[in-house]
């Protein structure tokens, strides 16, 4: 198992743990959907859907980018930990946003599994909306 797979899988090194974590997060998000927004952060985001959750995804993605940039300058354990923490924030807020559309992390994992082994260039070119990305 690669180092990145181990990181995704959690401490025990089992890929199933990642699915379990995503499943538990989905259950927690679903349970908080109807909670009082004054007492639940997830309920607060979902009560202002879709804009609040989507805005947080963007904010957290920007923080992730800055953490990566900082890690380029000073590759310390602290910087790497910040990259992981910011990535977790992005993932969490994406899961909250996706829950509005009855989607979960398992759906993303299924899509990643579908793409596994495909050339990224070929896969992108095969998409119906294949438009050049920034930097292409």
Buried (B, 14 or more C-beta within 10 A) or exposed (E): EEEEEBBBBBEEEEBEBBBEBBEEBBEEBEEBBEBEBEEBEBBBBBBEBEEBBBBBBEEBBEBBEEBBEBBEEEEEEEBEEBBEEBBEBBBBBBBBBBBBEEBBBEBBBEEEEEEEEEEEEEEBEEEEEEEEEEEE
